[in-house]
Amino acid sequence: MDFLTTQEIATKWNITSRRVSKLCKEGRIIGAELKGNTWLIPITAEKPTELKRGPKKIVK
């Protein structure tokens, strides 16, 4: 299986490498492995859908 780094995936998905690292840490990228301090992500991994936060509720 071939792997890409967070920087390579960030370029592919058009997001920051920091965001990719956070998604890996949260377990939202299937197959991602931490080797030392580098995340290795399978080439076949798909970008997870973003969890949208709803509108802010005003507390009175």
Buried (B, 14 or more C-beta within 10 A) or exposed (E): EEBBBBBBBBEBBEBEBEBBBBBBEEEBBEEBEEEEEEBBBBEEBEBEEEEEEEEEEEEE
